[in-house]
């Protein structure tokens, strides 16, 4: 009992902090709405086009701004009062969701409108994502950062359970439009929580003063910091090819399994259940490790391949649950590694690059995986994702080995120089 109590206390330790507690519960509401919209929007695009390429294109347009301008979002985030900046981005995202809901409800929605609103949401995300990521440490401090990131993963994945299930039910009962309108309303919970926070309890550093060359400075900083470079390169591979669930699952549900929106929602929910378990595991760990990043990427690849090979829905659901657990451990560990190994002044720019390689890579991977799913089936798309996760492990392990060899070589050279100097001192 004492062990269970200690583990539970460690897993949820960040909730002792009032500001983070407000943020945590508001995000449960908001992220559930977000996942409702993702499911409904995927189903809307499929209804309008019956095309996997269209699904991939929609995902690509939402994340194209991140690919093109995401690094600049980090520069802005480092200059912002992050709490106030998040109030603005959440209000903008709410407005876009309501507009899509009204267009769908009135029956005038067309594919280009969905594409345009996805692109506009991507513009909001440029600032929102790095600001939100960097704001976590202001709420909890470095000591509880790993725990809070794990709990954020639990929020994200709990919403993945609730949101798709509610969306599937809502689409069957009331149609697609209510999911968008409910999502718009859900952002109000976050705005209220941000306003209710106590600013004097935030652990804030002075915003970075505006200066020329700050983007280049951030890029150079990441490239010369091994732990940051190692993590971001792995994230780039996995984010581009393995995390395309919103493209693959609708096609898998409808074409490979002959299901409907309920099947799609069920698969998303099971993926989320596994991810909740993985997120709580990540939250209970004190610090991230390279071994955990490599191991979770390897497990993600293996379970994606298992899902691709599964002959029926029950086995696919089991595999997706395991994919959810492994993938969220990978994401949470990578996130914590980046935040704990960068300076406060660089955190916004580092987390913007994380957003670029994790979400901004979707414009490359989304259409490609969508085309593969349309031409060869969603199972082949899952297989490609699994192979990419394996490739990320090979890349990360190779970088780690080279860094270790460099360290050994430098240590040997230093030892040799010291021995030579000592020998010169005692020579007659």
N, C-alpha and C positions, 0 to 999 in steps of 0.2 A: 504493500500500500504506500509506503514512504517513497519507494522508487517511482511508482506511478504518479504520485503527487509532485515529486521533484521534476519529472519529465513534463508533466502538464504545466507546471509553473514556468519552466524554461521555454516551452513551446509558445506560451501566450504572454510572455513577460512584457512585451511592448504595449499591451492593452492597459497596463498600469499608468500609462502616460495619457493625460486627458486629451490633449490635442490630437494625438494619434488615434485614440479611441473614437473620437468624433469622425475622423477621416475614415477609419476602418468600416464603421457601420454605414456611413453614407455611400462608400464605394460598393458595398454589397448590393444596395438598391440600384445604383447607377450602372454597375457592370452587368447586373441581371438584365436591365433594359437594353444595354449594348448588345448582349448576346441574342436577345429577342430580335433586335433589328438585323443582326447579321444573318440569322436564319431566315427571317422574313424577306430580306433583300435578296438573298440567294435564291429563294423560291420564286420571288417576283421576276427576277431576271430569267430564270429557267422557264417560267410560265410565258414570258414575252417572246422568248427566242428558242427554247429547247436546245440550247447550245452550251457545251462546255467551254468553248473559246470565249463566248460572251461572259460567262462567269469569271474566267481568268482575266478578261479585259476589265471588268468592273473592279476586281480586286487590285489590278495593276493601277488603274486610275486613282483609286483611293490612296495608294502608297507611292505613286509616282512623285508627288511633291517632296516626300521624304527623301527619295533617291536623289532628286535634283538639288534640293535646298536644305535638306535635313541638318547638315553640318552647321549651317548658319543659324538654325534654331538653337543650337547649343550656345553660340555666341550671345544670342538674345537672352537665353535663360540665365547665363552668368551675370548679365547686367540687370536682371529683373528683381523686384520684390516678388518672390515666387508665389506667395499666397494670393496677392492681388492679380497676378498674371493668370493664375488658375481660375479665378472667378470669371475673368473675361473669356478664356477658352471654353469653359464649361457652358457658358451662356450661348456662345456661338454654335457649339455642337448641338445644343438643345433646339435652337432655331432651325437648323438644317434638318433635324429629324422630324420636326413638326411639319415643315414644308413638304417633305416626302410623303408623310402621312396624309396630308390634305390632298395632294396630287393623286395619290392612289385611291383615296376615299371617293373623290369626285369622278374617277374613271378616266381622267385625262392623261395619266402618266404614260410616258413613252420611254423607250430604252435610253435615248440621249439625255433625258432628264435625270434618270438614275445615274448615268455616267457623270453628268455635270455635278450633281450633289455629292457623289463619291469623291470627286476631285476637290471640291470645296472643303469637304471634311478633312481631306489630306492636308490642305493648307493650314487648317486649324491645328492638326496633329503635329506639324513642324515645331510649333512652340509648346504645345501641351505636353508632349511626351517627355522631352528632356527636363522640362520644368517640374513635372510631376515626379520623375525619377529622382531628381536632385533635391526635391522638397522633403523626401523621406528622412534624410539625415538631419534636417532642420527640426523635425518633429521629435526624433528619438535620440539623436546623437550617435557617435561611432560605436559605442558599446552595444547598443541594441539594434544596430543597422541590419546585421544578417538575419536576426529574428524578424524584424519588420518586413524585410524583403520576402522572407518565406511566407509570412502571413498575407502579404499582398498577393503572392501567388495563390494562396488558399482562397482569397476573395475572388480573384480572376477565375479560378477553376470551379469554385462553388457556383459562381454565376453561370459558368458553362454548363453546369448541371441543371440549374433552375431555368435559365433563360431559354435554351432550346426546347425544353419540355413545355414551358408555358407558351412559347411561340407555336409549336406544333399543335397544341390544343386550341389556341386562339385562332390560328389560321383555319382550322376545321370548323370552328363554331361561328366566328365573326368575320373571317377574311383576313387579308394581309395588312390593311391600313392601320388597325388599332395597335399593332406591334410597334409601328413607328411613332405614333402619338404617345404611347405609354413610355417609350424610351425617351422622348423629348421631356416629358414630365419628370423622369427619374433623375435628370441632371440637377433638378432643383434641390435634391437632398445634399449633393456635394456642395453646391453654392451656399446653402444654409450652414453646413458644417464649417466651411472655410470662414464665413463671417462670424460664427460663434467661437472660433478659436481665440486663445489668449496670446496675443503677439509677443508679450514679454516672456513667455515660456518657450518660445522658439529659440533654437540654438543657431542664430544667424550670423553669418559673416557679412561684412560690407560688400555690396555688389561690385563687380569688377568695373572699373572705369572704362569708358569707351576709348579705344585706341586702334590704330591701324595695325593690320597683320595678325589679329587675334585668332583668326581661323587657321592660318598657317602655323602659328605657334602651337595650337592645339593638336594639329596633325603631327607635327614634329615630336611633340611630347609623347603622344601615343606610340609612335614608331620606335622611339628609343627606350620605352619602358616595356620590358619583355612580357610581364604578366598581362598587360593591357593588349599588346599586339597578339600574343598567343590566343587570348580569349576572343578578340574581335574577329580574327581570321577563321576560327572554328565556327563562330556565330554566323559569319557570312555564308559559309557552305550549307550549314543546317537550315538557316533562315530562308535561303533561296530555293532549296529543293525539297526539304522535308516537311516544313510547316505550311502546307497548302491545304489544310483540312476543309476550309470553306469552299474550295474549288472541287476537291475530290469527293467529299461526302455526299453532296446532292446527286452527283452523277452515279456514285456507287449505289445510293439508295434507290434511285429511279430506274436506271438502265441495267445495272448488274444484278440487282436484287428484285426489281419489279415492285418496289415499295412506293410510299407516298411521303407527304410532309411529316407524318407521324414517325415513319422509319428514320428519316433524316434527323428529326429531333431526338429520337431514342439514341442514335449513334453519338450525337453530340453530347448528350447527357452522360452516357457511359464513359466517353472520353474524359468528361469533366470529373466524374467520380474518381477515376484513377488519378487525375491530376490533383484533386484535393488531398488524397493520401500522400502523393509525392510532395506537395507543398508543405504539409505538416511535418513530414520527415525533414525537409530542408530547413524549416523554421526551428527545429529542435537542435540543429547543429550549431556549434559555437562559431566556426569560421569555415569559409569555403576552401576547398583544396583542388589542386590540379587533377589529382587522381579521380575525384568525384566528377569533375567536368568530363574527363575522358570516359569514365565508366558509364555515365548517364547518356552520353552520345552513342556509345556502343550499344547500350540497351535499347535506346530509341530506334536505332537502325534495325536491330534484330526483331523487335516487335512490329515495326512497320512491314517487314518482310513476312512475318507470320500472318498479319492481317491480309496481305496480298494473296497468300497461299490458302487462306481459310475458305472452305467450300460453302459455308452457310452462315446465316446471320448470327446464331449464338456464338460460334467460334470467332467471327469477326468482332463481335462485341467484347469478348474476353481479350482479344488482342488489342483492341482500341483502348480498353481500360488500362492495360499495361503500357501502351504508348503514352497515354496521358500522364501516368506516374513518372515514367522515365524522362519525358520531355520537360515537365515542369521542374524537376530536379536540375536538369541541365540549364534551363533558363534562369532559375533562382540563383544557382551557384555562379553562373557567368555574371549576372547582375551584381551580386555581392562582391565578387572578385574585382570587378571594375571599380566599384565605389570605394572599396577599402584600400585600393592601391593607387588612387589618384589624389591630387591635392584639392583642397576646397575651391581654389580659384579656377581649377580646370574641370570641376565635376560636371557642369552643364555641357561643356564641349565633349567630354568623354561619353556622357550618357546620350548625347545627340548622335555620336558615331555608333553607339550601341543600337539606337533606334534605326539608324540608316541600314545597318547590316542585318538587323532582325526583321524589321517591317519594310524598310525602303527597298529591300531586295525583291519584294513581291512583284513589282512591275516586270522583273526579269523572269522569276520563277513561276508566277501565276499564269500568264498566257502560255508559257511552255508546257507546264504540267496540265493545264486545261486542254491544250492541243493533243497531248499524249493521251489524256483520258478520253477525249472524243474519238481519236483514231484507233486506239488500242485497248481502251477500257480503263476504268479507275484503278484496277488492281496493278496495272503496269505503272501508273503514276505513284502508287504507294511503294512499289519496288524501287523505283528511281529515288524516292525520298530515303529509303533505307540504305541504298548504296551511297548516297551523299553523306549520311550520318557516319557511315564507316570511313569514308574518305576524310571526313573531319577528324576522326580519331587518328588516322594515319598521319595527317598533317600536324596535329597537336603533339603526338608522341615524337615525331621527328624533330619538331622545334625544341621540345623539352630535352631530347637527347643531345642536340647540337649545343644548347645552352649549357648543359652539364659538362660537355667536353671542353667548351670554351673556358668554363670556370676552373676545371682541372688543369688545363694548359696554362692559364694565367697564374694559378697557384704554384705550378711547377716552375714557371719562369721566375716568379718572385722568390721562391725558395732557393733557386739556383743563384740569383743575384745576391741574396743574403749570404749564402755559403761562400761565394766568391769573395765578397767584401771581408768576411771573417777570415778567410784564408790569406787575403792580402795583409791583414793586420798582424797575423802571427808569423808572416814570412820574415826571415832574417834580412 
